[in-house]
Amino acid sequence: MFFCEVTGRYVQGANDNGSGVALTLALAEYFTNHRSEFPENIDIVFLFTGSEGAGVRGMKHFIKNTLKSSREIHNS
């Protein structure tokens, strides 16, 4: 957004990606500071991925590998 202010040129993704990251960081900070208010058996993962405009590749990779690892842990 600073780039846009200085140059007058808009950078696609800067506003939505920047605000999304800012909100996620704020939520992660809240969760960290209030961990005792959440059930102990609940884990929350804050994830930032790339290549989302090109087919959600980062998220698909994370879900595929995390679910596989999670199943292995719970089945052993």
Helices and strands as residue ranges (DSSP letters): H 2-7, H 14-33, G 35-37, G 52-54, H 57-75
